[in-house]
Amino acid sequence: QETVFAMLVEITERTMAHCGQSDVLVVGGVGCNVRLQEMMSAMVAERGGRAFCTDERFCIDNGAMIAWTGLLQFQHGQTVTVSEADCT
């Protein structure tokens, strides 16, 4: 767990630097893990930012919801090329 969380924190820190962000929102299935929240909060504090860690109501595995939304959009002709896609 510690190694995987360290990797997630490092990737998040790189992404924040690349996008010029100082705050982070921790959600998703793994987001309810207190140790990940602690590690993410420490990293963000070192950068002068804020970590927003949600409670169990918002820390659910949302991969299936994202996939379903993508399928519905595709079925309705809503597509985006990779070059047009943004990540925030």
DSSP file (Angstrom, degrees, kcal/mol; ACC not computed):
  #  RESIDUE AA STRUCTURE BP1 BP2  ACC     N-H-->O    O-->H-N    N-H-->O    O-->H-N    TCO  KAPPA ALPHA  PHI   PSI    X-CA   Y-CA   Z-CA
    1    1 A Q     >        0   0    0      0, 0.0     4,-2.6     0, 0.0     5,-0.2   0.000 360.0 360.0 360.0 -45.5    0.0    0.0    0.0
    2    2 A E  H  >  +     0   0    0      1,-0.2     4,-2.2     2,-0.2     5,-0.1   0.896 360.0  47.7 -61.8 -41.4    2.7    2.5    0.9
    3    3 A T  H  > S+     0   0    0      2,-0.2     4,-1.9     1,-0.2    -1,-0.2   0.922 113.1  47.2 -66.8 -44.8    4.6    2.0   -2.3
    4    4 A V  H  > S+     0   0    0      1,-0.2     4,-2.2     2,-0.2    -2,-0.2   0.916 113.2  48.7 -64.4 -42.5    1.5    2.3   -4.5
    5    5 A F  H  X S+     0   0    0     -4,-2.6     4,-2.6     1,-0.2    -1,-0.2   0.887 108.0  54.6 -66.0 -37.9    0.4    5.4   -2.6
    6    6 A A  H  X S+     0   0    0     -4,-2.2     4,-2.3    -5,-0.2    -1,-0.2   0.899 109.0  49.2 -60.9 -38.9    3.9    7.0   -3.0
    7    7 A M  H  X S+     0   0    0     -4,-1.9     4,-2.5     2,-0.2     5,-0.2   0.912 110.8  49.5 -66.1 -42.4    3.6    6.4   -6.7
    8    8 A L  H  X S+     0   0    0     -4,-2.2     4,-2.3     1,-0.2    -2,-0.2   0.901 111.8  48.8 -63.0 -40.6    0.1    8.0   -6.8
    9    9 A V  H  X S+     0   0    0     -4,-2.6     4,-2.5     2,-0.2    -1,-0.2   0.911 111.6  49.5 -65.8 -42.3    1.4   11.0   -4.8
   10   10 A E  H  X S+     0   0    0     -4,-2.3     4,-2.3     2,-0.2    -2,-0.2   0.925 112.3  47.0 -63.5 -44.8    4.4   11.4   -7.1
   11   11 A I  H  X S+     0   0    0     -4,-2.5     4,-2.4     1,-0.2    -1,-0.2   0.902 112.6  50.3 -63.8 -40.3    2.3   11.3  -10.3
   12   12 A T  H  X S+     0   0    0     -4,-2.3     4,-2.7    -5,-0.2    -2,-0.2   0.914 109.4  51.1 -63.6 -42.3   -0.1   13.8   -8.8
   13   13 A E  H  X S+     0   0    0     -4,-2.5     4,-2.1     2,-0.2    -2,-0.2   0.910 110.9  48.1 -62.8 -42.4    2.7   16.1   -7.9
   14   14 A R  H  X S+     0   0    0     -4,-2.3     4,-2.6     2,-0.2    -1,-0.2   0.917 112.2  49.3 -62.7 -43.2    4.1   16.0  -11.4
   15   15 A T  H  X S+     0   0    0     -4,-2.4     4,-2.5     1,-0.2    -2,-0.2   0.908 109.3  51.7 -63.6 -42.6    0.7   16.6  -12.9
   16   16 A M  H  X>S+     0   0    0     -4,-2.7     5,-2.6     1,-0.2     4,-0.9   0.913 111.8  47.1 -60.3 -42.8    0.1   19.6  -10.6
   17   17 A A  H ><5S+     0   0    0     -4,-2.1     3,-0.5     3,-0.2    -2,-0.2   0.921 112.7  49.2 -65.0 -43.7    3.4   21.1  -11.6
   18   18 A H  H 3<5S+     0   0    0     -4,-2.6    -2,-0.2     1,-0.2    -1,-0.2   0.871 118.3  39.1 -63.4 -38.0    2.7   20.5  -15.3
   19   19 A C  H 3<5S-     0   0    0     -4,-2.5    -1,-0.2    -5,-0.2    -2,-0.2   0.458 109.7-119.0 -93.8  -2.3   -0.8   22.1  -15.0
   20   20 A G  T <<5 +     0   0    0     -4,-0.9     2,-0.3    -3,-0.5    -3,-0.2   0.846  63.2 145.5  69.7  33.8    0.2   24.9  -12.7
   21   21 A Q      < -     0   0    0     -5,-2.6    -1,-0.2    -6,-0.2    -2,-0.1  -0.759  35.2-176.2-105.3 150.7   -2.1   23.7   -9.9
   22   22 A S        +     0   0    0     -2,-0.3     2,-0.3    26,-0.1    28,-0.3   0.529  67.1  64.9-117.7 -13.1   -1.6   24.0   -6.2
   23   23 A D        -     0   0    0     26,-0.2     2,-0.3    -7,-0.1    28,-0.2  -0.768  60.8-163.0-111.2 156.7   -4.7   22.2   -4.9
   24   24 A V  E     -a   51   0A   0     26,-2.3    28,-3.1    -2,-0.3     2,-0.5  -0.996  11.7-147.1-140.1 144.6   -5.9   18.6   -5.3
   25   25 A L  E     -a   52   0A   0     -2,-0.3     2,-0.7    26,-0.2    28,-0.2  -0.961  14.2-153.6-111.2 122.5   -9.2   16.8   -4.9
   26   26 A V  E     +a   53   0A   0     26,-2.8    28,-1.5    -2,-0.5     2,-0.2  -0.866  35.9 136.6-101.7 112.5   -8.9   13.2   -3.6
   27   27 A V        +     0   0    0     -2,-0.7     4,-0.2    26,-0.1    32,-0.2  -0.744  19.7  72.8-139.3-174.8  -11.9   11.1   -4.8
   28   28 A G  S >  S-     0   0    0     30,-1.1     3,-0.7    -2,-0.2     4,-0.4  -0.209  95.2 -52.0  91.0 176.5  -12.7    7.6   -6.2
   29   29 A G  G >  S+     0   0    0     31,-0.4     3,-0.8     1,-0.3    32,-0.2   0.881 138.9  42.7 -56.7 -44.1  -12.6    4.2   -4.6
   30   30 A V  G >  S+     0   0    0      1,-0.2     3,-1.9    -3,-0.2    -1,-0.3   0.659  95.2  83.4 -78.1 -14.9   -9.1    4.6   -3.2
   31   31 A G  G <  S+     0   0    0     -3,-0.7    -1,-0.2     1,-0.3    -2,-0.2   0.673  79.3  64.5 -64.2 -17.9   -9.8    8.1   -2.1
   32   32 A C  G <  S+     0   0    0     -3,-0.8     2,-0.5    -4,-0.4    -1,-0.3   0.520  74.4 110.6 -84.1  -3.3  -11.4    7.0    1.2
   33   33 A N    <>  -     0   0    0     -3,-1.9     4,-2.0     1,-0.2     5,-0.2  -0.607  61.7-151.1 -74.4 121.0   -8.1    5.5    2.4
   34   34 A V  H  > S+     0   0    0     -2,-0.5     4,-2.3     1,-0.2    -1,-0.2   0.855  93.2  55.4 -62.9 -37.3   -6.9    7.6    5.3
   35   35 A R  H  > S+     0   0    0      2,-0.2     4,-2.5     1,-0.2    -1,-0.2   0.917 107.9  48.3 -65.2 -42.1   -3.2    6.9    4.6
   36   36 A L  H  > S+     0   0    0      1,-0.2     4,-2.8     2,-0.2     5,-0.3   0.913 110.7  52.0 -62.5 -41.6   -3.5    8.1    1.0
   37   37 A Q  H  X S+     0   0    0     -4,-2.0     4,-2.4     1,-0.2    -2,-0.2   0.902 110.3  48.8 -60.8 -41.1   -5.3   11.2    2.3
   38   38 A E  H  X S+     0   0    0     -4,-2.3     4,-2.2     2,-0.2    -2,-0.2   0.933 113.6  45.5 -63.2 -46.8   -2.4   11.8    4.7
   39   39 A M  H  X S+     0   0    0     -4,-2.5     4,-2.0     2,-0.2    -2,-0.2   0.907 114.7  47.1 -65.3 -42.5    0.3   11.4    2.1
   40   40 A M  H  X S+     0   0    0     -4,-2.8     4,-2.4     1,-0.2     5,-0.2   0.905 111.4  51.7 -66.4 -41.3   -1.5   13.5   -0.4
   41   41 A S  H  X S+     0   0    0     -4,-2.4     4,-2.3    -5,-0.3    -2,-0.2   0.888 109.0  50.7 -62.4 -40.3   -2.2   16.3    2.2
   42   42 A A  H  X S+     0   0    0     -4,-2.2     4,-1.8     2,-0.2    -1,-0.2   0.916 111.5  47.6 -64.8 -43.4    1.5   16.3    3.2
   43   43 A M  H  X S+     0   0    0     -4,-2.0     4,-1.0     1,-0.2    -2,-0.2   0.928 113.6  47.0 -63.6 -44.9    2.7   16.7   -0.4
   44   44 A V  H ><>S+     0   0    0     -4,-2.4     5,-2.8     1,-0.2     3,-0.5   0.890 108.9  54.6 -66.4 -39.0    0.2   19.4   -1.2
   45   45 A A  H ><5S+     0   0    0     -4,-2.3     3,-1.3     1,-0.2    -1,-0.2   0.881 103.9  55.5 -61.6 -38.2    1.1   21.3    2.0
   46   46 A E  H 3<5S+     0   0    0     -4,-1.8    -1,-0.2     1,-0.3    -2,-0.2   0.790 108.5  49.0 -63.8 -27.3    4.8   21.3    1.0
   47   47 A R  T <<5S-     0   0    0     -4,-1.0    -1,-0.3    -3,-0.5    -2,-0.2   0.406 120.2-110.6 -91.5   0.7    3.7   23.0   -2.3
   48   48 A G  T < 5S+     0   0    0     -3,-1.3    -3,-0.2    -4,-0.3     2,-0.1   0.726  80.7 114.5  77.8  22.0    1.6   25.6   -0.5
   49   49 A G      < -     0   0    0     -5,-2.8     2,-0.4    -6,-0.1   -26,-0.2  -0.333  63.1-106.2-111.5-166.7   -1.7   24.2   -1.7
   50   50 A R        -     0   0    0    -28,-0.3   -26,-2.3    -2,-0.1     2,-0.5  -0.966  14.6-147.2-127.8 141.9   -4.7   22.5   -0.2
   51   51 A A  E     -a   24   0A   0     -2,-0.4     2,-0.7   -28,-0.2   -26,-0.2  -0.937   8.6-159.0-106.8 127.7   -5.9   18.9   -0.3
   52   52 A F  E     -a   25   0A   0    -28,-3.1   -26,-2.8    -2,-0.5     2,-0.6  -0.911  11.8-174.8-107.2 106.9   -9.6   18.3   -0.4
   53   53 A C  E     -a   26   0A   0     -2,-0.7   -26,-0.1   -28,-0.2     2,-0.1  -0.908  12.5-149.3-106.9 119.0  -10.4   14.8    0.8
   54   54 A T        -     0   0    0    -28,-1.5     2,-0.1    -2,-0.6    -2,-0.0  -0.322  14.3-111.7 -84.9 166.6  -14.0   13.8    0.5
   55   55 A D    >>  -     0   0    0     -2,-0.1     3,-1.8     1,-0.1     4,-0.7  -0.223  47.4 -77.7 -88.4-175.0  -15.9   11.4    2.7
   56   56 A E  T 34 S+     0   0    0      1,-0.3     3,-0.3     2,-0.2   -24,-0.1   0.717 121.3  71.7 -59.7 -24.1  -17.3    8.0    1.8
   57   57 A R  T 34 S+     0   0    0      1,-0.2    -1,-0.3     2,-0.0     3,-0.1   0.827 112.4  28.0 -61.9 -29.6  -20.3    9.5    0.0
   58   58 A F  T <4 S+     0   0    0     -3,-1.8   -30,-1.1     1,-0.1     2,-0.9   0.402 101.6  86.1-112.4  -0.4  -18.0   10.6   -2.8
   59   59 A C     <  +     0   0    0     -4,-0.7     2,-0.3    -3,-0.3   -27,-0.2  -0.556  60.5 127.9-102.1  67.2  -15.2    8.0   -2.5
   60   60 A I  S    S-     0   0    0     -2,-0.9     2,-0.8    -3,-0.1   -31,-0.4  -0.816  73.1 -91.6-116.9 159.9  -16.7    5.3   -4.7
   61   61 A D        +     0   0    0    -33,-0.3     3,-0.3    -2,-0.3     4,-0.2  -0.603  45.3 177.5 -72.2 110.3  -15.2    3.4   -7.6
   62   62 A N     >  +     0   0    0     -2,-0.8     4,-2.2     1,-0.2     5,-0.2   0.291  49.4 101.4-102.7  11.0  -16.3    5.6  -10.5
   63   63 A G  H  > S+     0   0    0      1,-0.2     4,-2.4     2,-0.2    -1,-0.2   0.906  84.6  48.9 -59.7 -42.8  -14.6    3.7  -13.4
   64   64 A A  H  > S+     0   0    0     -3,-0.3     4,-2.5     1,-0.2    -1,-0.2   0.878 110.3  51.5 -65.9 -37.2  -17.9    2.0  -14.4
   65   65 A M  H  > S+     0   0    0     -4,-0.2     4,-2.2     2,-0.2    -1,-0.2   0.898 110.8  48.0 -66.7 -39.5  -19.7    5.4  -14.3
   66   66 A I  H  X S+     0   0    0     -4,-2.2     4,-2.3     2,-0.2    -2,-0.2   0.924 112.8  48.4 -65.5 -44.2  -17.1    7.0  -16.6
   67   67 A A  H  X S+     0   0    0     -4,-2.4     4,-2.4     2,-0.2    -2,-0.2   0.914 111.5  49.8 -63.1 -43.0  -17.2    4.0  -19.0
   68   68 A W  H  X S+     0   0    0     -4,-2.5     4,-2.6     2,-0.2    -1,-0.2   0.919 110.5  49.7 -62.3 -43.8  -21.0    4.1  -19.1
   69   69 A T  H  X S+     0   0    0     -4,-2.2     4,-2.4     1,-0.2    -1,-0.2   0.910 110.8  50.6 -61.1 -42.3  -21.0    7.9  -19.8
   70   70 A G  H  X S+     0   0    0     -4,-2.3     4,-2.6     2,-0.2    -1,-0.2   0.900 109.8  50.1 -62.3 -41.3  -18.4    7.3  -22.6
   71   71 A L  H  X S+     0   0    0     -4,-2.4     4,-2.7     2,-0.2    -2,-0.2   0.929 110.8  49.0 -63.1 -45.2  -20.6    4.6  -24.1
   72   72 A L  H  X S+     0   0    0     -4,-2.6     4,-1.2     1,-0.2    -2,-0.2   0.914 112.0  48.6 -61.5 -42.4  -23.7    6.8  -24.1
   73   73 A Q  H  <>S+     0   0    0     -4,-2.4     5,-2.9     1,-0.2     3,-0.4   0.930 112.0  49.1 -63.2 -44.4  -21.8    9.7  -25.7
   74   74 A F  H ><5S+     0   0    0     -4,-2.6     3,-1.8     1,-0.2    -2,-0.2   0.914 108.4  53.2 -60.7 -43.9  -20.4    7.4  -28.4
   75   75 A Q  H 3<5S+     0   0    0     -4,-2.7    -1,-0.2     1,-0.3    -2,-0.2   0.761 109.6  50.0 -64.2 -24.1  -23.8    6.0  -29.1
   76   76 A H  T 3<5S-     0   0    0     -4,-1.2    -1,-0.3    -3,-0.4    -2,-0.2   0.189 122.8-104.4 -99.9  15.5  -25.1    9.5  -29.6
   77   77 A G  T < 5S+     0   0    0     -3,-1.8     2,-0.9     1,-0.2    -3,-0.2   0.621  74.7 139.5  77.4  13.0  -22.3   10.5  -31.9
   78   78 A Q      < +     0   0    0     -5,-2.9     2,-0.3    -6,-0.2    -1,-0.2  -0.798  23.6 155.8 -93.7 104.0  -20.4   12.6  -29.4
   79   79 A T        -     0   0    0     -2,-0.9     2,-0.4    -3,-0.1    -9,-0.0  -0.895  27.1-159.5-127.5 158.4  -16.7   11.9  -30.0
   80   80 A V        -     0   0    0     -2,-0.3     2,-0.1     5,-0.0     5,-0.1  -0.999  19.5-129.2-136.8 130.8  -13.5   13.7  -29.3
   81   81 A T    >>  -     0   0    0     -2,-0.4     4,-1.0     1,-0.1     3,-0.8  -0.393  29.1-111.2 -73.6 159.9  -10.1   13.1  -30.9
   82   82 A V  G >4 S+     0   0    0      1,-0.3     3,-0.7     2,-0.2    -1,-0.1   0.888 118.9  55.5 -58.9 -40.1   -7.1   12.6  -28.7
   83   83 A S  G 34 S+     0   0    0      1,-0.2    -1,-0.3     3,-0.0    -2,-0.0   0.756 109.3  47.7 -66.7 -23.2   -5.7   15.9  -29.9
   84   84 A E  G <4 S+     0   0    0     -3,-0.8    -1,-0.2     2,-0.1    -2,-0.2   0.604  90.4 103.7 -89.6 -13.6   -8.9   17.7  -28.8
   85   85 A A    <<  -     0   0    0     -4,-1.0     2,-0.3    -3,-0.7    -3,-0.0  -0.440  54.5-159.0 -76.3 142.1   -9.1   16.1  -25.4
   86   86 A D        -     0   0    0     -2,-0.1     2,-0.4     2,-0.0    -2,-0.1  -0.863   7.0-157.3-116.8 153.4   -8.1   18.1  -22.3
   87   87 A C              0   0    0     -2,-0.3    -2,-0.0     1,-0.1     0, 0.0  -0.997 360.0 360.0-129.6 126.6   -7.1   16.9  -18.9
   88   88 A T              0   0    0     -2,-0.4    -1,-0.1     0, 0.0   -69,-0.0   0.394 360.0 360.0-114.8 360.0   -7.5   19.2  -15.9
